[in-house]
Amino acid sequence: MSFANPRIHLGDAVESAFDWFTEHASWLFDAIKTVIDGFYDALYNVLSSPPYYVMIVIFAALALLAGGLRKGWPLAVFTVIGFYFIRAFDQWLNAMSTIALVLVAVIIALVIAIPIGILAARNRAVSAVVRPILDLMQTLPGLVYLVPVIIIFGIGPTPGVVATIIFAMPPGIRLTELAIRQVDPEVVEAGQAFGSSPARILRQIQIPLAMPTIMAGVNQVIMLALSMVVIAGFAGAGGLGGQVNESLQTLNLALGVEAGLSVVIIAVYMDRISSAIGGRGRVANA
């Protein structure tokens, strides 16, 4: 190596540090895998155990509750027709596996993202540190996340969930921070004038007023999580992502079309549900 022909072995250094970390923190990764696998298995059993028509009725009822009886019925009709098609495609169990994976990833991502977003909104130093990390997380291709998580967790749902969490979390943090910062300072000052503590102002003033924007972040997290479904299939996560990957490997067009349409139906359903909840939050705050 010379100045004219540089070669920095950054990858080797990172790999050595990664090997050291995985060797000394194996107990932590085993605990994470146990929790995520248990959470995923429990959700999958709940979704897949009842007959498919019972779950379709439940999904349609959730659509009605989210949108209200007057505005929610079109989504409920779409839900019945869409999920019936999934069953007719013989992709029901794979669809329930995908929904379970997405729900686990979204719940964990939001549990991490919303507190970080609130902290970043209240502390500019935290915001300055978090922002470039989020830029990196959103810039890296999704497949890049699979390499380390497969090495750490092996094949199965856990690496797919972890990669999905990393990929989907940034908009949850960004929009939560934005939402808290956008709350009218005069309203916050009024709360302070009445002697409210910072925690009470956050809980009773800032979060309720910021909820529509926070829900927009939740919607983005859900959509990004669903976009990782196919990529998570490379990690052996199964579900519809596994079916799409199988269709790619075997050039099975019929399987690819049916699994892909099933992903689209679930994506539309979850997008409309989260958007309806966010819309009702805007009406309540108005």
Helices and strands as residue ranges (DSSP letters): H 10-24, H 26-48, H 52-71, H 73-88, H 92-122, H 124-139, H 142-153, H 157-181, H 185-193, H 198-201, I 202-206, H 207-227, H 229-232, G 233-235, H 239-250, H 253-285
